[in-house]
Amino acid sequence: MPPRAAATTTLVLRVKSHKTTVFATVPSTATIPTLKELVQGALNAHHEAESERGLPLPIEDPEDFILALRRPTGVNNRPGFVDIPEDDASISLAELDVKNWDAVYIRWRISGGKLECNHDRLLSHSSKQCINLWK
């Protein structure tokens, strides 16, 4: 049996939201708050172009969004979105079983108000309300 490969010390992650993908290079020992700050800085650096795509930019606070992974869930092990827990800021990405080239998805938090849709394809034709794409 061949020897087991050592864990990657640096991860390249694809952080996705709508039509935008940010490639983030982080150590496997990085924590979720570190990754969120990196994503916030990357999106805010290009907020003028990205806000035209419907992203709620600039991001004032890292608490404005949640990061999620696509993992097998449920009885049939079908892929579904699983929120990355934020309750313990000391947990590393390696401990959360985040692998090199994994896709990490951004889920936007809505603070008390309605979500405004900027694209017609996101609107339900019958009710003209936003469709939750994460369900």
Contact map, one row per residue, 1 for C-alpha under 8 A:
111000000000000000000000000000000000000000000000000000000000000000000000000000000000000000000000000000000000000000000000000000000000000
111100000000000000000000000000000000000000000000000000000000000000000000000000000000000000000000000000000000000000000000000000000000000
111110000000000000000000000000000000000000000000000000000000000000000000000000000000000000000000000000000000000000000000000000000000000
011111000000000000000000000000000000000000000000000000000000000000000000000000000000000000000000000000000000000000000000000000000000000
001111100000000000000000000000000000000000000000000000000000000000000000000000000000000000000000000000000000000000000000000000000000000
000111110000000000000000000000000000000000000000000000000000000000000000000000000000000000000000000000000000000000000000000000000000000
000011111000000000000000000000000000000000000000000000000000000000000000000000000000000000000000000000000000000000000000000000000000000
000001111110000000000000000100000000000000000000000000000000000000000000000000000000000000000000000100000000000000000000000000000000000
000000111110000000000000001110000000000000000000000000000000000000000000000000000000000000000000000000000000000000000000000000000000000
000000011111000000000000111100000000000000000000000000000000000000000000000000000000000000000000000100000000000000000000000000000000000
000000011111100000000001111100000000000000000000000000000000000000000000000000000000000000000000001110000000000000000000000000000000000
000000000111110000000011110000000000000000000000000000000000000000000000000000000000000000000000000111000000000000000000000000000000000
000000000011111000000011110000000000000000000000000000000000000000000000000000000000000000000000000111110000000000000000000000000000000
000000000001111100001111000000000000000000000000000000000000000000000000000000000000000000000000000011110000000000000000000000000000000
000000000000111110001111000000000000001000000000000000000000000000000000000000000000000000000000000000111100000000000000000000000000000
000000000000011111111100000000000000000000000000000000000000000000000000000000000000000000000000000000111100000000000000000000000000000
000000000000001111111000000000000000000000000000000000000000000000000000000000000000000000000000000000001110000000000000000000000000000
000000000000000111110000000000000000000000000000000000100000000000000000000000000000000000000000000000000000000000000000000000000000000
000000000000000111111000000000000000000000000000000010000000000000000000000000000000000000000000000000000000000000000000000000000000000
000000000000000111111100000000000000000000000000010000000000000000000000000000000000000000000000000000000000000000000000000000000000000
000000000000011110111110000000000000000000000000000000000000000000000000000000000000000000000000000000000000000000000000000000000000000
000000000000011100011111000000000000001001100000000000000000000000000000000000000000000000000000000000000000000000000000000000000000000
000000000001111000001111100000000000000000000000000000000000000000000000000000000000000000000000000000000000000000000000000000000000000
000000000011111000000111110000000000011000000000000000000000000000000000000000000000000000000000000000000000000000000000000000000000000
000000000111100000000011111000000000000000000000000000000000000000000000000000000000000000000000000000000000000000000000000000000000000
000000000111100000000001111101000010000000000000000000000000000000000000000000000000000000000000000000000000000000000000000000000000000
000000001110000000000000111111000000000000000000000000000000000000000000000000000000000000000000000000000000000000000000000000000000000
000000011110000000000000011111000000000000000000000000000000000000000000000000000000000000011100000000000000000000000000000000000000000
000000001000000000000000001111100000000000000000000000000000000000000000000000000000000000011100000000000000000000000000000000000000000
000000000000000000000000011111110110000000000000000000000000000000000000000000000000000000011000000000000000000000000000000000000000000
000000000000000000000000000011111110000000000000000000000000000000000000000000000000000011111000000000000000000000000000000000000000000
000000000000000000000000000001111111000000000000000000000000000000000000000000000000010010111000000000000000000000000000000000000000000
000000000000000000000000000000111111100000000000000000000000010000000000000000000000000010000000000000000000000000000000000000000000000
000000000000000000000000000001111111110000000000000000000000000000000000000000000000000000000000000000000000000000000000000000000000000
000000000000000000000000010001111111111000000000000000000000000000000000000000000000000000000000000000000000000000000000000000000000000
000000000000000000000000000000011111111100000000000000000000010000100000000000000000000000000000000000000000000000000000000000000000000
000000000000000000000000000000001111111110000000000000000000010000000000000000000000000000000000000000000000000000000000000000000000000
000000000000000000000001000000000111111111000000000000000000000000000000000000000000000000000000000000000000000000000000000000000000000
000000000000001000000101000000000011111111100000000000000000000000000000000000000000000000000000000000000000000000000000000000000000000
000000000000000000000000000000000001111111110000000000000010010000000000000000000000000000000000000000000000000000000000000000000000000
000000000000000000000000000000000000111111111000000000000000000000000000000000000000000000000000000000000000000000000000000000000000000
000000000000000000000100000000000000011111111100000000000000000000000000000000000000000000000000000000000000000000000000000000000000000
000000000000000000000100000000000000001111111110010000001110000000000000000000000000000000000000000000000000000000000000000000000000000
000000000000000000000000000000000000000111111110000000001110000000000000000000000000000000000000000000000000000000000000000000000000000
000000000000000000000000000000000000000011111110000000000000000000000000000000000000000000000000000000000000000000000000000000000000000
000000000000000000000000000000000000000001111111110000000000000000000000000000000000000000000000000000000000000000000000000000000000000
000000000000000000000000000000000000000000111111111000001100000000000000000000000000000000000000000000000000000000000000000000000000000
000000000000000000000000000000000000000000000111111100001000000000000000000000000000000000000000000000000000000000000000000000000000000
000000000000000000000000000000000000000000000111111110000000000000000000000000000000000000000000000000000000000000000000000000000000000
000000000000000000010000000000000000000000100111111111101000000000000000000000000000000000000000000000000000000000000000000000000000000
000000000000000000000000000000000000000000000011111111111100000000000000000000000000000000000000000000000000000000000000000000000000000
000000000000000000000000000000000000000000000001111111100000000000000000000000000000000000000000000000000000000000000000000000000000000
000000000000000000100000000000000000000000000000111111100000000000000000000000000000000000000000000000000000000000000100000000000000000
000000000000000000000000000000000000000000000000011111110000000000000000000000000000000000000000000000000000000000001110000000000000000
000000000000000001000000000000000000000000000000011111111000000000000000000000000000000000000000000000000000000000000000000000000000000
000000000000000000000000000000000000000000000000001001111110000000000000000000000000000000000000000000000000000000000000000000000000000
000000000000000000000000000000000000000000110011011000111110000000000000000000000000000000000000000000000000000000000000000000000000000
000000000000000000000000000000000000000000110010001000011111000000000000000000000000000000000000000000000000000000000000000000000000000
000000000000000000000000000000000000000100110000000000011111110100000000000000000000000000000000000000000000000000000000000000000000000
000000000000000000000000000000000000000000000000000000000111110100000000000000000000000000000000000000000000000000000000000000000000000
000000000000000000000000000000000000000000000000000000000011111100000000000000000000000000000000000000000000000000000000000000000000000
000000000000000000000000000000001001100100000000000000000011111110000000000000000000000000000000000000000000000000000000000000000000000
000000000000000000000000000000000000000000000000000000000000111111000000000000000000000000000000000000000000100000000000000000000000000
000000000000000000000000000000000000000000000000000000000011111111000000000000000000000000000000000000000001110000000000000000000000000
000000000000000000000000000000000000000000000000000000000000011111100000000000000000000000000000000000000111100000000000000000000000000
000000000000000000000000000000000000000000000000000000000000001111110000000000000011000000000000000000000111100000000000000000000000000
000000000000000000000000000000000001000000000000000000000000000011111000000000000011000000000000000000011110000000000000000000000000000
000000000000000000000000000000000000000000000000000000000000000001111100000000001111000000000000000000011110000000000000000000000000000
000000000000000000000000000000000000000000000000000000000000000000111110000000001111000000000000000000111000000000000000000000000000000
000000000000000000000000000000000000000000000000000000000000000000011111000000111100000000000000000000111000000000000000000000000000000
000000000000000000000000000000000000000000000000000000000000000000001111100001111100000000000000000000000000000000000000000000000000000
000000000000000000000000000000000000000000000000000000000000000000000111110011110000000000000000000000000000000000000000000000000000000
000000000000000000000000000000000000000000000000000000000000000000000011111111110000000000000000000000000000000000000000000000000000000
000000000000000000000000000000000000000000000000000000000000000000000001111111000000000000000000000000000000000000000000000000000000000
000000000000000000000000000000000000000000000000000000000000000000000000111111000000000000000000000000000000000000000000000000000000000
000000000000000000000000000000000000000000000000000000000000000000000000111111000000000000000000000000000000000000000000000000000000000
000000000000000000000000000000000000000000000000000000000000000000000001111111100000000000000000000000000000000000000000000000000000000
000000000000000000000000000000000000000000000000000000000000000000000011111111110000000000000000000000000000000000000000000000000000000
000000000000000000000000000000000000000000000000000000000000000000000111100011111000000000000000000000000000000000000000000000000000000
000000000000000000000000000000000000000000000000000000000000000000000111100001111100000000000000000000000000000000000000000000000000000
000000000000000000000000000000000000000000000000000000000000000000011110000000111110000000000000000000000000000000000000000000000000010
000000000000000000000000000000000000000000000000000000000000000000011110000000011111000000000000000000000000000000000000000000000000000
000000000000000000000000000000000000000000000000000000000000000001111000000000001111100000000000000000000000000000000000000000000000000
000000000000000000000000000000000000000000000000000000000000000001111000000000000111110000000000000000000000000000000000000000000000000
000000000000000000000000000000000000000000000000000000000000000000000000000000000011111100000000000000000000000000000000000000000000000
000000000000000000000000000000010000000000000000000000000000000000000000000000000001111110000000000000000000000000000000000000000000000
000000000000000000000000000000000000000000000000000000000000000000000000000000000000111110000000000000000000000000000000000000000000000
000000000000000000000000000000000000000000000000000000000000000000000000000000000000111111100000000000000000000000000000000000000000000
000000000000000000000000000000111000000000000000000000000000000000000000000000000000011111100000000000000000000000000000000000000000000
000000000000000000000000000000100000000000000000000000000000000000000000000000000000000111110000000000000000000000000000000000000000000
000000000000000000000000000000110000000000000000000000000000000000000000000000000000000111111011000000000000000000000000000000000000000
000000000000000000000000000111110000000000000000000000000000000000000000000000000000000001111111000000000000000000000000000000000000000
000000000000000000000000000111110000000000000000000000000000000000000000000000000000000000111111110000000000000000000000000000000000000
000000000000000000000000000110000000000000000000000000000000000000000000000000000000000000011111111000000000000000000000000000000000000
000000000000000000000000000000000000000000000000000000000000000000000000000000000000000000111111110000000000000000000000000000000000000
000000000000000000000000000000000000000000000000000000000000000000000000000000000000000000111111110000000000000000000000000000000000000
000000000000000000000000000000000000000000000000000000000000000000000000000000000000000000001111111000000000000000000000000000000000000
000000000000000000000000000000000000000000000000000000000000000000000000000000000000000000001111111101000000000000000000000000000000000
000000000010000000000000000000000000000000000000000000000000000000000000000000000000000000000100111111000000000000000000000000000000000
000000010111100000000000000000000000000000000000000000000000000000000000000000000000000000000000011111000000000000000000000000000000000
000000000011110000000000000000000000000000000000000000000000000000000000000000000000000000000000001111100000000000000000000000000000000
000000000001110000000000000000000000000000000000000000000000000000000000000000000000000000000000011111110000000000000000000000000000000
000000000000111100000000000000000000000000000000000000000000000000001100000000000000000000000000000011111000000000000000000000000000000
000000000000111100000000000000000000000000000000000000000000000000111100000000000000000000000000000001111100000000000000000000000000000
000000000000001110000000000000000000000000000000000000000000000000111100000000000000000000000000000000111110000000000000000000000000000
000000000000001110000000000000000000000000000000000000000000000011110000000000000000000000000000000000011111000000000000000000000000000
000000000000000010000000000000000000000000000000000000000000000011110000000000000000000000000000000000001111100000000000000000000000010
000000000000000000000000000000000000000000000000000000000000000111000000000000000000000000000000000000000111110000000000000000000000000
000000000000000000000000000000000000000000000000000000000000001111000000000000000000000000000000000000000011111000000000000000000000000
000000000000000000000000000000000000000000000000000000000000000100000000000000000000000000000000000000000001111111100000000000000000000
000000000000000000000000000000000000000000000000000000000000000000000000000000000000000000000000000000000000111110000000000000000000000
000000000000000000000000000000000000000000000000000000000000000000000000000000000000000000000000000000000000011111000000000000000000000
000000000000000000000000000000000000000000000000000000000000000000000000000000000000000000000000000000000000011111100000000000000000000
000000000000000000000000000000000000000000000000000000000000000000000000000000000000000000000000000000000000010111110000000000000000000
000000000000000000000000000000000000000000000000000000000000000000000000000000000000000000000000000000000000010011111000000000000100000
000000000000000000000000000000000000000000000000000000000000000000000000000000000000000000000000000000000000000001111100000000000100000
000000000000000000000000000000000000000000000000000001000000000000000000000000000000000000000000000000000000000000111111011000000100000
000000000000000000000000000000000000000000000000000011000000000000000000000000000000000000000000000000000000000000011111010000000000000
000000000000000000000000000000000000000000000000000001000000000000000000000000000000000000000000000000000000000000001111111000000000000
000000000000000000000000000000000000000000000000000000000000000000000000000000000000000000000000000000000000000000001111111000000000000
000000000000000000000000000000000000000000000000000000000000000000000000000000000000000000000000000000000000000000000011111100000000000
000000000000000000000000000000000000000000000000000000000000000000000000000000000000000000000000000000000000000000001111111100000110000
000000000000000000000000000000000000000000000000000000000000000000000000000000000000000000000000000000000000000000001011111110011110000
000000000000000000000000000000000000000000000000000000000000000000000000000000000000000000000000000000000000000000000000111111111110000
000000000000000000000000000000000000000000000000000000000000000000000000000000000000000000000000000000000000000000000000001111110000000
000000000000000000000000000000000000000000000000000000000000000000000000000000000000000000000000000000000000000000000000000111110000000
000000000000000000000000000000000000000000000000000000000000000000000000000000000000000000000000000000000000000000000000000111111000000
000000000000000000000000000000000000000000000000000000000000000000000000000000000000000000000000000000000000000000000000001111111100000
000000000000000000000000000000000000000000000000000000000000000000000000000000000000000000000000000000000000000000000000001100111110000
000000000000000000000000000000000000000000000000000000000000000000000000000000000000000000000000000000000000000000111000011100011111000
000000000000000000000000000000000000000000000000000000000000000000000000000000000000000000000000000000000000000000000000011100001111100
000000000000000000000000000000000000000000000000000000000000000000000000000000000000000000000000000000000000000000000000000000000111111
000000000000000000000000000000000000000000000000000000000000000000000000000000000000000000000000000000000000000000000000000000000011111
000000000000000000000000000000000000000000000000000000000000000000000000000000001000000000000000000000000010000000000000000000000001111
000000000000000000000000000000000000000000000000000000000000000000000000000000000000000000000000000000000000000000000000000000000001111
